[in-house]
């Protein structure tokens, strides 16, 4: 993708009108459920430790010795609000990721994120489906565990397979064979298989919910007490698009600190710089954050489904190329 000096916007007037209508639909959805809209800073002192995410950085003349991070998600700040007030909240706002630009990716995009106090993972899945039905119509819903999906499409158990056997199973696919041969991290191999082998086979005419990811991919989700090999995490796919990622939220401060440290070990292993963890999130968890479930949903990708366009730039007022 090349930058352009063209002054024209990326989206048509019709799409901008549909964008405004979708904002209104979402706000009405949460207002009827008495979920409070909040807005948290998009510029903060801390970024994320996640191996697969990178913050954009900037500096402020008033704080010359402090680097500031454009947030990849409002998650940490929203959890601080949850810990302080115990109120279900949502946010519609801009987030930033130092990532690729393509059909489904723009470095600056709009995210819908919400947290429901007292909800289980399944409660939140049901609410996500209600929102999608209100926007996209009554699509069929199919739920599957991560393990069952791999057994169905690749005839392997992702929870028990060795790295060597996983490599052997994936080598047959020419699109990823070179990557598979060089890769020794099991979760990276599983993510390659999910994105390039399994996702294209999901039914594009329905809502697909994939839940109970491997514990090693828990991110900020609780582990399942009935099966600690898996995490209470889910992802949502519609029309061939990965649309949302949700958790039964981790509320254990000690475990969260362990995961931050694990992330940084992985970053070091893959040649990336370590990131200081946001100690305020740990403090918030220590203050008895309520049990809750939360989810982040790509607003622009949802609008792609509403409008039927094939490129995220067509639903953005200005894509990165003409920003």
HELIX and SHEET records of a PDB file:
HELIX    1   1 UNK A   13  UNK A   32  1                                  20    
HELIX    2   2 UNK A   75  UNK A   85  1                                  11    
HELIX    3   3 UNK A  121  UNK A  136  1                                  16    
HELIX    4   4 UNK A  146  UNK A  154  1                                   9    
HELIX    5   5 UNK A  163  UNK A  170  1                                   8    
HELIX    6   6 UNK A  177  UNK A  182  1                                   6    
HELIX    7   7 UNK A  186  UNK A  193  1                                   8    
HELIX    8   8 UNK A  194  UNK A  198  3                                   5    
HELIX    9   9 UNK A  199  UNK A  201  5                                   3    
HELIX   10  10 UNK A  215  UNK A  217  5                                   3    
HELIX   11  11 UNK A  253  UNK A  269  1                                  17    
HELIX   12  12 UNK A  279  UNK A  286  1                                   8    
HELIX   13  13 UNK A  299  UNK A  307  1                                   9    
HELIX   14  14 UNK A  312  UNK A  315  5                                   4    
HELIX   15  15 UNK A  320  UNK A  322  5                                   3    
SHEET    1   A 8 UNK A  36  UNK A  37  0                                        
SHEET    2   A 8 UNK A  89  UNK A  96  1                                        
SHEET    3   A 8 UNK A 108  UNK A 117 -1                                        
SHEET    4   A 8 UNK A 292  UNK A 298 -1                                        
SHEET    5   A 8 UNK A 241  UNK A 248 -1                                        
SHEET    6   A 8 UNK A 227  UNK A 238 -1                                        
SHEET    7   A 8 UNK A 207  UNK A 214 -1                                        
SHEET    8   A 8 UNK A 141  UNK A 145  1                                        
SHEET    1   B 7 UNK A  36  UNK A  37  0                                        
SHEET    2   B 7 UNK A  89  UNK A  96  1                                        
SHEET    3   B 7 UNK A 108  UNK A 117 -1                                        
SHEET    4   B 7 UNK A 292  UNK A 298 -1                                        
SHEET    5   B 7 UNK A 241  UNK A 248 -1                                        
SHEET    6   B 7 UNK A 227  UNK A 238 -1                                        
SHEET    7   B 7 UNK A 223  UNK A 224 -1                                        
SHEET    1   C 3 UNK A  43  UNK A  44  0                                        
SHEET    2   C 3 UNK A  63  UNK A  70 -1                                        
SHEET    3   C 3 UNK A  56  UNK A  60 -1                                        
END                                                                             
